[in-house]
């Protein structure tokens, strides 16, 4: 019985790690998603790529161990990046970006335990 419980716990842990890895997009995938969903021009692609690169570097530089503080800092950076991206978009693209942001927030809400 104890071995079975341990095995189940191990399987659940491995599955959660695989799911987390799949949910994190690479930089290239993220740029591709913006490009396809927002129908970006070549000039817009370059600008979005630059904005996302800067944002990712800033997020990697966060060193706090406090999960709540880390999350708050990351959310602030995401909001700043979204605002920068929005500045280079057309009206229709801005509407689609807002949908993307809402979808991302809904996914994040679903990931948080007990919330």
C-alpha positions as CSV (number, residue, x, y, z in Angstrom):
1,X,0.0,0.0,0.0
2,X,2.8,2.4,0.9
3,X,4.7,1.6,-2.3
4,X,1.5,2.3,-4.3
5,X,0.9,5.6,-2.6
6,X,4.5,6.6,-3.3
7,X,4.3,5.5,-6.9
8,X,1.1,7.5,-7.4
9,X,2.7,10.6,-5.8
10,X,5.7,10.2,-8.1
11,X,3.5,9.9,-11.2
12,X,1.5,13.0,-10.3
13,X,4.7,15.0,-9.7
14,X,6.2,14.0,-13.0
15,X,2.9,14.8,-14.8
16,X,2.7,18.2,-13.2
17,X,6.3,19.0,-14.3
18,X,5.6,17.9,-17.9
19,X,2.5,20.1,-18.0
20,X,4.4,23.1,-16.6
21,X,7.1,22.6,-19.2
22,X,4.6,22.5,-22.0
23,X,2.8,25.6,-20.8
24,X,6.0,27.7,-20.9
25,X,6.5,29.0,-24.3
26,X,10.0,29.6,-25.8
27,X,10.8,33.1,-27.0
28,X,10.4,32.1,-30.6
29,X,7.0,30.5,-29.9
30,X,5.8,33.6,-28.2
31,X,6.9,35.8,-31.1
32,X,5.2,33.4,-33.5
33,X,2.0,33.5,-31.5
34,X,1.9,37.3,-31.5
35,X,2.8,37.3,-35.2
36,X,0.0,34.9,-36.1
37,X,-2.7,36.1,-33.8
38,X,-2.1,39.8,-34.3
39,X,-1.2,39.5,-38.0
40,X,1.9,41.6,-37.4
41,X,3.9,43.4,-40.2
42,X,7.6,42.7,-40.5
43,X,8.4,46.0,-38.7
44,X,5.9,45.1,-35.9
45,X,7.5,41.6,-35.5
46,X,10.9,43.2,-35.0
47,X,9.5,45.6,-32.4
48,X,7.6,42.9,-30.5
49,X,10.6,40.7,-30.5
50,X,12.7,43.5,-29.0
51,X,10.0,44.2,-26.3
52,X,9.7,40.6,-25.4
53,X,13.5,40.1,-25.2
54,X,13.9,43.0,-22.8
55,X,11.0,41.8,-20.7
56,X,12.4,38.3,-20.5
57,X,15.8,39.6,-19.4
58,X,14.2,41.7,-16.7
59,X,12.2,38.8,-15.4
60,X,15.3,36.6,-15.3
61,X,17.0,39.3,-13.2
62,X,14.4,39.0,-10.4
63,X,16.1,37.5,-7.4
64,X,13.6,37.7,-4.6
65,X,12.7,34.4,-3.0
66,X,9.3,35.7,-1.9
67,X,6.8,34.2,-4.3
68,X,4.2,36.9,-3.8
69,X,6.7,39.7,-4.4
70,X,8.2,37.8,-7.4
71,X,4.8,37.3,-8.9
72,X,3.9,41.0,-8.4
73,X,7.1,42.1,-10.1
74,X,6.5,39.7,-13.0
75,X,2.9,40.9,-13.4
76,X,4.1,44.5,-13.5
77,X,6.7,43.7,-16.2
78,X,4.1,41.8,-18.2
79,X,1.7,44.8,-18.0
80,X,4.5,47.2,-19.1
81,X,5.4,44.9,-22.1
82,X,1.7,44.7,-23.1
83,X,1.5,48.5,-23.0
84,X,4.6,48.8,-25.1
85,X,3.3,46.3,-27.6
86,X,-0.1,48.0,-27.7
87,X,1.5,51.3,-28.8
88,X,2.7,49.7,-32.1
89,X,-0.6,48.0,-33.0
90,X,-3.6,49.0,-35.1
91,X,-7.0,49.2,-33.6
92,X,-8.0,45.7,-34.7
93,X,-4.7,44.3,-33.4
94,X,-5.2,46.0,-30.1
95,X,-8.6,44.3,-29.8
96,X,-7.0,40.9,-30.5
97,X,-4.2,41.6,-28.0
98,X,-6.7,42.3,-25.3
99,X,-8.3,38.9,-26.0
100,X,-4.9,37.2,-25.8
101,X,-4.2,38.9,-22.4
102,X,-7.6,37.9,-21.1
103,X,-7.0,34.3,-22.2
104,X,-3.6,34.3,-20.5
105,X,-5.0,35.6,-17.3
106,X,-7.8,33.0,-17.3
107,X,-5.1,30.3,-17.8
108,X,-3.1,31.7,-14.9
109,X,-6.1,31.8,-12.7
110,X,-6.8,28.1,-13.4
111,X,-3.2,27.2,-12.5
112,X,-3.3,28.7,-9.1
113,X,-4.2,26.2,-6.4
114,X,-7.2,26.9,-4.2
115,X,-8.1,30.1,-6.0
